Amino acid sequence: MKKKFALELTESEAEMIAFLLHTATDQFYASKVLRDRTKVSLKDLRTAETVRRKLTHAR
């Protein structure tokens, strides 16, 4: 079951979260060992990228 969260963010908060998501997903894409250790799947990373794009386009 998917859960949806509604957040009220300022533009700078949304930009910071998008930046952090981008940085984290880059690290996870680059390291299979890190993904294996943390049990983060490629599907999880695609979902994070979708959220990041929504944050950057929500302005």
GICORLIN-V766936 format. One record per residue. N is the residue number from 1. OMEGA is omega in degrees with one decimal (none if undefined). Layout:
n:N omega:OMEGA
n:N omega:OMEGA
//
This chain:
n:1 omega:179.4
n:2 omega:175.5
n:3 omega:177.4
n:4 omega:178.8
n:5 omega:176.7
n:6 omega:179.0
n:7 omega:172.9
n:8 omega:-176.5
n:9 omega:170.5
n:10 omega:-180.0
n:11 omega:-179.1
n:12 omega:176.9
n:13 omega:178.6
n:14 omega:178.1
n:15 omega:-180.0
n:16 omega:178.6
n:17 omega:178.5
n:18 omega:178.4
n:19 omega:-179.5
n:20 omega:176.3
n:21 omega:179.6
n:22 omega:179.6
n:23 omega:-178.7
n:24 omega:-179.1
n:25 omega:175.8
n:26 omega:179.7
n:27 omega:-179.3
n:28 omega:176.4
n:29 omega:-176.1
n:30 omega:-173.0
n:31 omega:176.2
n:32 omega:178.7
n:33 omega:178.3
n:34 omega:177.6
n:35 omega:-179.7
n:36 omega:-178.9
n:37 omega:-176.0
n:38 omega:179.8
n:39 omega:175.6
n:40 omega:-177.6
n:41 omega:175.6
n:42 omega:176.2
n:43 omega:176.6
n:44 omega:-179.6
n:45 omega:176.6
n:46 omega:177.4
n:47 omega:178.0
n:48 omega:177.9
n:49 omega:177.4
n:50 omega:178.0
n:51 omega:179.4
n:52 omega:179.4
n:53 omega:178.4
n:54 omega:178.2
n:55 omega:-177.4
n:56 omega:-179.8
n:57 omega:-177.7
n:58 omega:-177.1
n:59 omega:none
//
